Amino acid sequence: MKTFWLLYQSEAKLSIREMSSIIFGIFLPVGIILLMSFLDNSQVMMNTNFAAVSTIGICSAGVMGLPLALSSYRERKILKRYQVTPISPLQLLLAHLFFCFTISIGSMILVLITLRIFFNFTFMGSWLLFIPSYLLVMIAIHAIGLVVASLSPSEKATGAINSAIFFPMFFLSGASVPFEILPSSLQKLASLMPLTQGIKLLKSVVLNQQIANASLLILSSISILGIAIAIKFFCWE
């Protein structure tokens, strides 16, 4: 536990010093929710936007921040030094994973606080359903990042892979642009993305609609397979 906590603190200090994960994971979602709520601040629309925008922090931390951090450590031979210590891949991955969870949850809470302070937001769904649903989405998206972080051969390759995953999900899943206004052809494409399924799940919860079993199955499968692959094939160098 002490080793995990030291790794967690180290990652937190480096990320705060570097600031990109803080900016894109926390401040960007707040800016987007403010813009959306100024355009339409009805309770139904704000609840819908809250479900969607609360996933931006997940996507930023899990798909961009986590893989880039570990790939950078691998390329600079930091992971190679860890290899000769008692630190296991599981401990290292969990420390990075939980720091990214902190960014994601902090982002969601800040978006919620912003809506409550400036727009008198009232949550329409059940928190008992929203919290486990949010955690499932968070684990699934971070599992994708873990796979990239564990297998990518270089920091440059990681950046290219991250961009190919992050930007389509950011723009097409409904996180920043409403899914409903996309052309039908793009909606079909976007429906294949894990984040689209995650937002669909969260929207169902906040609007008290029936939850699609397909979304739960897809997100659960990605979580289990992604974490298993990341631990099994983790590369120190």
Summary of the structure (lengths in Angstrom):
residues: 237
radius of gyration: 17.8
end to end distance: 24.9
largest distance: 56.6
contacts: 817
relative contact order: 0.15
helix: 81%
strand: 0%
